[in-house]
């Protein structure tokens, strides 16, 4: 089973908390091609531990140095039922974020979403999504971003755990 690690990055704005998401670049060899996720990737032998992977991948994918962020903890590890991958999620808070620098080969877009939109019940429901060349109906959240992409799958489950921990449930 592949082990991956992601960074859930939170920033505080005048309008409230926001979370950073990336849209994965289109790549026919990537089953998650074009999907919305947190920055992160596969744990490599030289990383030392999954948290180091999340930090390395975040730097590579969006140019954020998490060494300057406040580490808040981690969510429960989660595994995919369709593909053999186990994901660890680490939470960071940033006071200020420099302009993002995207790794074009892996990241098509990066954007911040207000936590209030993620907890808005009108955005939750069954979504038509594409994964590994197939269209499926899955629970998800419609994001306030051009094209209104759906947040679903492992990232959706991680966001729902965060919402539950913060007691902001619907």
N, CA, C and O of each residue as an XYZ file, in Angstrom:
680
protein
N       0.843     -1.184      0.000
C       0.000      0.000      0.000
C       0.886      1.244      0.000
O       1.851      1.326      0.760
N       0.556      2.202     -0.849
C       1.283      3.465     -0.921
C       0.892      4.337      0.263
O      -0.281      4.413      0.627
N       1.889      5.001      0.866
C       1.621      5.941      1.950
C       1.830      7.344      1.407
O       2.874      7.641      0.826
N       0.840      8.205      1.595
C       0.928      9.596      1.164
C       0.662     10.498      2.359
O       0.091     10.072      3.363
N       1.087     11.756      2.237
C       0.865     12.732      3.302
C       0.462     14.056      2.682
O       0.997     14.462      1.650
N      -0.494     14.731      3.327
C      -0.986     16.012      2.831
C      -0.956     17.048      3.950
O      -0.908     16.719      5.136
N      -0.987     18.326      3.523
C      -1.010     19.440      4.471
C      -2.334     20.180      4.343
O      -2.684     20.668      3.268
N      -3.056     20.258      5.437
C      -4.269     21.064      5.511
C      -3.816     22.407      6.078
O      -3.476     22.509      7.257
N      -3.814     23.432      5.233
C      -3.281     24.741      5.619
C      -4.438     25.705      5.835
O      -5.292     25.888      4.968
N      -4.442     26.317      7.019
C      -5.488     27.260      7.410
C      -4.866     28.641      7.548
O      -3.775     28.789      8.098
N      -5.572     29.653      7.042
C      -5.145     31.032      7.291
C      -6.348     31.814      7.798
O      -7.494     31.540      7.443
N      -6.045     32.804      8.646
C      -7.103     33.643      9.187
C      -7.151     34.941      8.402
O      -6.126     35.589      8.190
N      -8.345     35.315      7.974
C      -8.547     36.575      7.259
C      -9.614     37.370      8.007
O     -10.230     36.864      8.946
N      -9.830     38.613      7.586
C     -10.871     39.437      8.204
C     -12.236     38.771      8.073
O     -13.112     38.963      8.915
N     -12.410     37.989      7.013
C     -13.690     37.309      6.768
C     -13.780     35.948      7.465
O     -14.811     35.282      7.378
N     -12.724     35.531      8.148
C     -12.741     34.243      8.838
C     -11.675     33.291      8.320
O     -10.823     33.673      7.518
N     -11.732     32.056      8.783
C     -10.737     31.051      8.402
C     -10.936     30.588      6.964
O     -12.060     30.483      6.473
N      -9.805     30.314      6.300
C      -9.813     29.780      4.937
C      -8.872     28.591      4.870
O      -7.874     28.542      5.588
N      -9.192     27.622      4.000
C      -8.352     26.445      3.765
C      -7.823     26.486      2.345
O      -8.511     26.928      1.424
N      -6.584     26.018      2.174
C      -5.961     25.975      0.851
C      -6.240     24.634      0.179
O      -6.048     23.571      0.769
N      -6.697     24.710     -1.067
C      -6.897     23.519     -1.893
C      -6.114     23.674     -3.185
O      -5.849     24.788     -3.638
N      -5.749     22.541     -3.771
C      -5.146     22.560     -5.101
C      -6.039     21.766     -6.046
O      -6.763     20.857     -5.639
N      -5.964     22.136     -7.316
C      -6.576     21.331     -8.369
C      -5.432     20.629     -9.064
O      -4.544     21.275     -9.620
N      -5.449     19.322     -9.035
C      -4.360     18.545     -9.619
C      -4.334     18.722    -11.134
O      -5.375     18.819    -11.783
N      -3.135     18.761    -11.674
C      -2.967     18.909    -13.122
C      -3.546     17.701    -13.850
O      -3.616     16.603    -13.298
N      -3.956     17.920    -15.087
C      -4.480     16.836    -15.915
C      -3.327     15.935    -16.351
O      -2.359     16.394    -16.956
N      -3.447     14.646    -16.033
C      -2.401     13.676    -16.340
C      -3.073     12.308    -16.460
O      -3.629     11.800    -15.487
N      -3.020     11.722    -17.641
C      -3.725     10.449    -17.860
C      -3.203      9.313    -16.990
O      -3.900      8.312    -16.819
N      -1.989      9.436    -16.431
C      -1.435      8.392    -15.566
C      -1.805      8.584    -14.095
O      -1.442      7.765    -13.251
N      -2.529      9.671    -13.787
C      -2.890      9.984    -12.407
C      -4.391      9.772    -12.224
O      -5.188     10.493    -12.824
N      -4.794      8.791    -11.403
C      -6.231      8.557    -11.224
C      -6.953      9.758    -10.614
O      -8.164      9.899    -10.788
N      -6.229     10.626     -9.901
C      -6.820     11.807     -9.273
C      -6.681     13.046    -10.164
O      -6.916     14.164     -9.706
N      -6.310     12.859    -11.400
C      -6.123     13.950    -12.358
C      -7.300     14.919    -12.337
O      -8.451     14.509    -12.487
N      -7.006     16.211    -12.150
C      -8.033     17.241    -12.169
C      -8.858     17.352    -10.902
O      -9.715     18.231    -10.809
N      -8.627     16.491     -9.926
C      -9.399     16.529     -8.685
C      -8.878     17.593     -7.729
O      -7.750     18.071     -7.856
N      -9.720     17.950     -6.774
C      -9.381     18.923     -5.743
C      -8.802     18.163     -4.551
O      -9.343     17.138     -4.136
N      -7.695     18.674     -4.003
C      -7.061     18.007     -2.869
C      -6.294     19.035     -2.047
O      -6.301     20.228     -2.350
N      -5.638     18.550     -1.011
C      -4.676     19.355     -0.274
C      -3.308     19.119     -0.904
O      -3.101     18.086     -1.542
N      -2.362     20.058     -0.739
C      -1.005     19.790     -1.220
C      -0.451     18.547     -0.515
O      -0.711     18.328      0.668
N       0.305     17.749     -1.245
C       0.892     16.561     -0.640
C       1.239     15.533     -1.687
O       1.061     15.757     -2.884
N       1.736     14.401     -1.224
C       2.116     13.357     -2.154
C       2.671     12.135     -1.452
O       2.526     11.960     -0.242
N       3.304     11.305     -2.242
C       3.817     10.010     -1.786
C       4.989     10.185     -0.819
O       5.882     11.002     -1.041
N       4.961      9.399      0.255
C       6.068      9.381      1.210
C       7.263      8.716      0.535
O       7.175      7.578      0.073
N       8.376      9.435      0.485
C       9.611      8.920     -0.113
C      10.533      8.418      0.990
O      10.437      8.857      2.136
N      11.425      7.499      0.642
C      12.344      6.923      1.631
C      13.159      7.973      2.370
O      13.414      7.818      3.564
N      13.573      9.035      1.693
C      14.421     10.048      2.317
C      13.681     11.066      3.163
O      14.312     11.943      3.752
N      12.361     10.974      3.240
C      11.587     11.984      3.961
C      11.723     11.893      5.478
O      11.603     12.909      6.162
N      11.966     10.723      6.008
C      12.062     10.575      7.450
C      10.732     10.198      8.078
O      10.646      9.194      8.786
N       9.699     10.983      7.832
C       8.365     10.668      8.346
C       7.311     11.344      7.469
O       7.643     12.219      6.670
N       6.047     10.947      7.611
C       5.001     11.504      6.751
C       4.840     13.022      6.875
O       4.534     13.689      5.886
N       5.040     13.568      8.060
C       4.923     15.025      8.216
C       5.954     15.736      7.354
O       5.653     16.759      6.740
N       7.168     15.201      7.305
C       8.211     15.782      6.449
C       7.798     15.701      4.982
O       8.104     16.598      4.196
N       7.106     14.627      4.618
C       6.603     14.497      3.244
C       5.609     15.606      2.936
O       5.709     16.255      1.895
N       4.652     15.829      3.829
C       3.645     16.877      3.623
C       4.323     18.234      3.451
O       3.923     19.026      2.598
N       5.339     18.499      4.252
C       6.048     19.780      4.171
C       6.841     19.890      2.870
O       6.824     20.937      2.222
N       7.532     18.821      2.485
C       8.307     18.832      1.240
C       7.396     19.006      0.033
O       7.661     19.835     -0.839
N       6.329     18.229     -0.016
C       5.410     18.292     -1.150
C       4.719     19.653     -1.248
O       4.500     20.157     -2.350
N       4.378     20.247     -0.112
C       3.741     21.572     -0.120
C       4.698     22.607     -0.690
O       4.289     23.459     -1.479
N       5.962     22.544     -0.303
C       6.966     23.456     -0.851
C       7.093     23.256     -2.365
O       7.111     24.223     -3.126
N       7.181     22.002     -2.790
C       7.337     21.713     -4.219
C       6.110     22.124     -5.026
O       6.249     22.688     -6.111
N       4.918     21.854     -4.516
C       3.696     22.066     -5.296
C       3.194     23.501     -5.312
O       2.718     23.976     -6.343
N       3.292     24.205     -4.172
C       2.728     25.562     -4.110
C       3.681     26.619     -3.560
O       3.314     27.791     -3.478
N       4.905     26.226     -3.179
C       5.894     27.199     -2.727
C       5.674     27.740     -1.329
O       6.163     28.824     -1.009
N       4.951     27.014     -0.486
C       4.753     27.438      0.904
C       5.733     26.678      1.789
O       5.795     25.449      1.756
N       6.504     27.435      2.586
C       7.446     26.851      3.536
C       6.716     26.636      4.859
O       6.510     27.583      5.619
N       6.330     25.403      5.133
C       5.579     25.112      6.351
C       6.452     25.156      7.598
O       5.939     25.080      8.714
N       7.768     25.277      7.421
C       8.651     25.479      8.564
C       8.359     26.800      9.262
O       8.702     26.981     10.431
N       7.721     27.728      8.538
C       7.366     29.037      9.095
C       5.925     29.066      9.601
O       5.449     30.096     10.078
N       5.241     27.941      9.495
C       3.839     27.861      9.915
C       3.744     27.298     11.328
O       4.702     26.724     11.846
N       2.595     27.467     11.934
C       2.327     26.877     13.244
C       1.699     25.504     13.017
O       0.633     25.393     12.411
N       2.362     24.472     13.503
C       1.838     23.109     13.373
C       0.775     22.896     14.445
O       1.038     23.092     15.631
N      -0.430     22.492     14.028
C      -1.547     22.341     14.959
C      -1.842     20.895     15.335
O      -2.485     20.642     16.354
N      -1.381     19.940     14.525
C      -1.668     18.537     14.815
C      -2.034     17.785     13.556
O      -1.778     18.247     12.444
N      -2.630     16.632     13.737
C      -2.982     15.825     12.566
C      -4.375     15.247     12.718
O      -4.891     15.081     13.823
N      -4.963     14.948     11.575
C      -6.251     14.271     11.552
C      -6.007     12.768     11.538
O      -4.862     12.323     11.459
N      -7.069     11.994     11.613
C      -6.951     10.535     11.552
C      -6.415     10.114     10.190
O      -6.797     10.680      9.165
N      -5.531      9.121     10.180
C      -5.089      8.561      8.905
C      -6.298      7.919      8.228
O      -7.215      7.433      8.889
N      -6.276      7.930      6.907
C      -7.422      7.458      6.134
C      -6.905      6.631      4.958
O      -5.828      6.904      4.429
N      -7.668      5.630      4.555
C      -7.255      4.783      3.432
C      -8.333      4.786      2.358
O      -9.526      4.871      2.650
N      -7.892      4.693      1.118
C      -8.806      4.622     -0.016
C      -9.300      3.193     -0.179
O      -8.559      2.237      0.049
N     -10.554      3.062     -0.575
C     -11.091      1.722     -0.820
C     -10.876      1.297     -2.269
O     -10.870      0.102     -2.564
N     -10.698      2.262     -3.182
C     -10.556      1.936     -4.607
C      -9.104      1.735     -5.031
O      -8.814      0.919     -5.906
N      -8.201      2.474     -4.414
C      -6.780      2.387     -4.762
C      -6.020      2.208     -3.454
O      -6.364      2.827     -2.447
N      -5.004      1.379     -3.460
C      -4.269      1.073     -2.235
C      -3.395      2.255     -1.816
O      -2.194      2.279     -2.085
N      -4.014      3.235     -1.153
C      -3.268      4.380     -0.640
C      -3.771      4.713      0.764
O      -4.967      4.685      1.051
N      -2.805      5.027      1.619
C      -3.036      5.379      3.021
C      -2.552      6.821      3.161
O      -1.407      7.113      2.815
N      -3.399      7.735      3.664
C      -3.061      9.159      3.706
C      -3.009      9.668      5.141
O      -3.912      9.417      5.939
N      -1.929     10.392      5.456
C      -1.796     11.104      6.724
C      -1.988     12.587      6.438
O      -1.463     13.103      5.452
N      -2.744     13.281      7.301
C      -3.050     14.696      7.084
C      -2.574     15.521      8.278
O      -2.954     15.257      9.419
N      -1.739     16.521      8.001
C      -1.156     17.381      9.022
C      -1.706     18.794      8.869
O      -1.797     19.312      7.756
N      -2.075     19.420      9.993
C      -2.726     20.732      9.960
C      -1.734     21.823     10.356
O      -1.002     21.701     11.338
N      -1.733     22.900      9.554
C      -0.854     24.046      9.790
C      -1.656     25.334      9.728
O      -2.629     25.441      8.981
N      -1.233     26.312     10.528
C      -1.836     27.640     10.471
C      -0.775     28.621      9.997
O       0.350     28.637     10.498
N      -1.155     29.440      9.022
C      -0.256     30.465      8.482
C      -0.815     31.834      8.856
O      -2.019     32.072      8.757
N       0.068     32.726      9.284
C      -0.361     34.099      9.553
C      -0.428     34.867      8.241
O      -1.435     35.499      7.921
N       0.657     34.799      7.494
C       0.712     35.465      6.196
C       1.222     34.458      5.186
O       2.087     33.638      5.492
N       0.682     34.526      3.986
C       1.090     33.598      2.936
C       1.565     34.408      1.738
O       0.831     35.238      1.201
N       2.802     34.154      1.329
C       3.343     34.810      0.134
C       2.562     34.313     -1.082
O       1.889     33.285     -1.005
N       2.645     35.028     -2.195
C       1.974     34.530     -3.406
C       2.410     33.090     -3.705
O       3.583     32.742     -3.570
N       1.456     32.276     -4.108
C       1.735     30.862     -4.360
C       2.535     30.693     -5.647
O       2.344     31.429     -6.616
N       3.436     29.709     -5.638
C       4.247     29.364     -6.809
C       3.901     27.919     -7.156
O       4.314     26.987     -6.466
N       3.138     27.746     -8.236
C       2.620     26.422     -8.569
C       3.588     25.602     -9.407
O       4.203     26.112    -10.343
N       3.716     24.320     -9.060
C       4.466     23.367     -9.869
C       3.515     22.910    -10.973
O       2.660     22.053    -10.750
N       3.669     23.481    -12.151
C       2.703     23.291    -13.238
C       2.499     21.830    -13.631
O       1.402     21.464    -14.054
N       3.520     20.988    -13.505
C       3.387     19.580    -13.890
C       2.396     18.841    -12.991
O       1.779     17.863    -13.413
N       2.246     19.315    -11.745
C       1.396     18.606    -10.789
C       0.163     19.387    -10.349
O      -0.841     18.799     -9.948
N       0.242     20.722    -10.425
C      -0.828     21.565     -9.894
C      -1.342     22.508    -10.973
O      -0.587     23.317    -11.514
N      -2.621     22.398    -11.280
C      -3.240     23.269    -12.277
C      -3.670     24.594    -11.659
O      -3.620     25.635    -12.313
N      -4.099     24.551    -10.379
C      -4.600     25.749     -9.715
C      -4.492     25.545     -8.210
O      -4.441     24.412     -7.730
N      -4.458     26.650     -7.472
C      -4.502     26.617     -6.013
C      -5.382     27.777     -5.575
O      -5.315     28.867     -6.143
N      -6.203     27.538     -4.568
C      -7.139     28.576     -4.151
C      -7.560     28.356     -2.698
O      -7.518     27.242     -2.174
N      -7.967     29.460     -2.068
C      -8.411     29.443     -0.681
C      -9.940     29.402     -0.642
O     -10.609     30.080     -1.422
N     -10.475     28.608      0.268
C     -11.925     28.490      0.427
C     -12.280     28.827      1.877
O     -11.717     28.249      2.807
N     -13.212     29.760      2.067
C     -13.646     30.074      3.433
C     -14.258     28.849      4.114
O     -15.023     28.099      3.507
N     -13.909     28.665      5.374
C     -14.473     27.559      6.149
C     -15.999     27.669      6.191
O     -16.696     26.655      6.230
N     -16.511     28.896      6.183
C     -17.969     29.087      6.204
C     -18.633     28.468      4.970
O     -19.760     27.982      5.065
N     -17.959     28.476      3.819
C     -18.517     27.830      2.627
C     -18.487     26.310      2.760
O     -19.376     25.621      2.261
N     -17.466     25.794      3.430
C     -17.356     24.343      3.604
C     -18.397     23.806      4.578
O     -18.742     22.625      4.533
N     -18.898     24.672      5.462
C     -19.912     24.240      6.431
C     -21.327     24.626      6.003
O     -22.285     24.329      6.717
N     -21.472     25.275      4.864
C     -22.779     25.699      4.353
C     -23.553     24.478      3.850
O     -23.143     23.856      2.870
N     -24.674     24.122      4.509
C     -25.422     22.918      4.114
C     -25.882     22.924      2.656
O     -26.022     21.860      2.052
N     -26.117     24.099      2.085
C     -26.596     24.146      0.696
C     -25.526     23.690     -0.295
O     -25.844     23.395     -1.447
N     -24.266     23.628      0.133
C     -23.173     23.187     -0.744
C     -22.940     21.676     -0.652
O     -22.210     21.114     -1.469
N     -23.550     21.020      0.330
C     -23.346     19.584      0.559
C     -24.386     18.762     -0.189
O     -25.541     19.169     -0.316
N     -23.965     17.603     -0.682
C     -24.912     16.710     -1.344
C     -24.201     15.695     -2.209
O     -22.976     15.580     -2.167
N     -24.966     14.960     -2.992
C     -24.416     13.964     -3.907
C     -23.878     14.675     -5.143
O     -24.577     15.494     -5.740
N     -22.639     14.369     -5.533
C     -21.977     15.037     -6.654
C     -21.563     14.011     -7.702
O     -21.189     12.884     -7.376
N     -21.636     14.416     -8.956
C     -21.134     13.589    -10.057
C     -19.654     13.915    -10.218
O     -19.295     15.060    -10.494
N     -18.790     12.909    -10.047
C     -17.341     13.126    -10.080
C     -16.677     12.132    -11.027
O     -17.229     11.075    -11.333
N     -15.470     12.500    -11.488
C     -14.691     11.600    -12.342
C     -13.479     11.115    -11.570
O     -12.774     11.893    -10.927
N     -13.250      9.807    -11.649
C     -12.085      9.219    -11.000
C     -11.609      8.048    -11.836
O     -12.380      7.146    -12.160
N     -10.341      8.072    -12.178
C      -9.723      6.962    -12.906
C     -10.530      6.602    -14.158
O     -10.719      5.429    -14.482
N     -11.004      7.655    -14.858
C     -11.720      7.455    -16.109
C     -13.193      7.111    -15.980
O     -13.867      6.899    -16.988
N     -13.705      7.053    -14.755
C     -15.111      6.690    -14.538
C     -15.871      7.846    -13.893
O     -15.308      8.612    -13.111
N     -17.151      7.962    -14.228
C     -18.025      8.932    -13.573
C     -18.791      8.213    -12.475
O     -19.350      7.138    -12.691
N     -18.810      8.829    -11.280
C     -19.471      8.225    -10.121
C     -20.270      9.295     -9.392
O     -20.036     10.488     -9.583
N     -21.198      8.876     -8.569
C     -21.938      9.778     -7.683
C     -21.401      9.552     -6.270
O     -21.414      8.432     -5.761
N     -20.928     10.633     -5.646
C     -20.333     10.544     -4.313
C     -20.767     11.740     -3.466
O     -21.103     12.793     -4.010
N     -20.764     11.587     -2.135
C     -21.040     12.748     -1.289
C     -19.915     13.769     -1.457
O     -18.749     13.408     -1.614
N     -20.283     15.042     -1.422
C     -19.266     16.069     -1.594
C     -19.776     17.457     -1.271
O     -20.902     17.642     -0.809
N     -18.908     18.434     -1.528
C     -19.193     19.846     -1.290
C     -18.889     20.595     -2.580
O     -17.815     20.427     -3.159
N     -19.829     21.424     -3.034
C     -19.587     22.284     -4.187
C     -18.769     23.477     -3.706
O     -19.188     24.195     -2.799
N     -17.599     23.690     -4.315
C     -16.707     24.766     -3.878
C     -17.011     26.070     -4.612
O     -17.418     26.053     -5.774
N     -16.811     27.212     -3.924
C     -17.053     28.519     -4.526
C     -15.857     28.947     -5.370
O     -15.120     29.859     -4.994
N     -15.672     28.300     -6.488
C     -14.524     28.535     -7.360
C     -15.029     28.401     -8.795
O     -15.996     27.676     -9.027
N     -14.409     29.074     -9.766
C     -14.881     28.955    -11.155
C     -15.080     27.490    -11.570
O     -14.213     26.646    -11.343
N     -16.214     27.212    -12.168
C     -16.559     25.845    -12.556
C     -17.221     25.058    -11.445
O     -17.675     23.935    -11.663
N     -17.281     25.639    -10.250
C     -17.869     24.992     -9.070
C     -17.438     23.536     -8.916
O     -18.274     22.633     -8.951
N     -16.128     23.303     -8.746
C     -15.666     21.915     -8.601
C     -16.214     21.277     -7.327
O     -16.542     21.962     -6.358
N     -16.303     19.963     -7.353
C     -16.775     19.213     -6.182
C     -15.583     18.728     -5.368
O     -14.620     18.181     -5.906
N     -15.671     18.939     -4.075
C     -14.720     18.350     -3.138
C     -15.339     17.025     -2.710
O     -16.461     17.001     -2.204
N     -14.616     15.918     -2.909
C     -15.166     14.597     -2.616
C     -14.029     13.661     -2.226
O     -12.866     14.064     -2.213
N     -14.358     12.436     -1.915
C     -13.348     11.410     -1.648
C     -12.596     11.636     -0.349
O     -13.155     12.109      0.640
N     -11.314     11.286     -0.371
C     -10.507     11.367      0.844
C     -10.415     12.790      1.375
O     -10.485     13.003      2.585
N     -10.258     13.772      0.481
C     -10.147     15.160      0.927
C     -11.453     15.604      1.586
O     -11.433     16.288      2.609
N     -12.569     15.222      1.009
C     -13.880     15.514      1.607
C     -13.964     14.913      3.015
O     -14.400     15.587      3.948
N     -13.554     13.666      3.171
C     -13.613     13.017      4.482
C     -12.724     13.730      5.495
O     -13.095     13.858      6.662
N     -11.556     14.196      5.058
C     -10.666     14.933      5.957
C     -11.291     16.266      6.363
O     -11.227     16.649      7.532
N     -11.893     16.973      5.412
C     -12.564     18.241      5.727
C     -13.717     17.998      6.704
O     -13.909     18.775      7.640
N     -14.473     16.942      6.494
C     -15.591     16.647      7.393
C     -15.087     16.316      8.800
O     -15.736     16.668      9.785
N     -13.940     15.645      8.902
C     -13.375     15.381     10.228
C     -12.980     16.693     10.895
O     -13.235     16.883     12.084
N     -12.359     17.602     10.139
C     -11.981     18.906     10.695
C     -13.225     19.655     11.177
O     -13.229     20.205     12.278
N     -14.268     19.676     10.367
C     -15.508     20.364     10.740
C     -16.081     19.759     12.024
O     -16.541     20.488     12.903
N     -16.054     18.441     12.133
C     -16.542     17.766     13.340
C     -15.696     18.144     14.548
O     -16.233     18.418     15.621
N     -14.375     18.159     14.380
C     -13.483     18.524     15.488
C     -13.721     19.957     15.945
O     -13.635     20.259     17.135
N     -14.017     20.832     14.996
C     -14.276     22.236     15.326
C     -15.724     22.457     15.766
O     -16.120     23.572     16.107
N     -16.510     21.367     15.749
C     -17.920     21.404     16.141
C     -18.714     22.406     15.304
O     -19.539     23.164     15.813
N     -18.429     22.378     13.989
C     -19.126     23.269     13.063
C     -20.064     22.489     12.164
O     -20.477     22.975     11.111
N     -20.399     21.281     12.580
C     -21.218     20.403     11.739
C     -22.525     21.034     11.307
O     -23.018     21.992     11.902
N     -23.074     20.449     10.232
C     -24.298     20.992      9.632
C     -25.495     20.829     10.535
O     -26.600     21.235     10.174
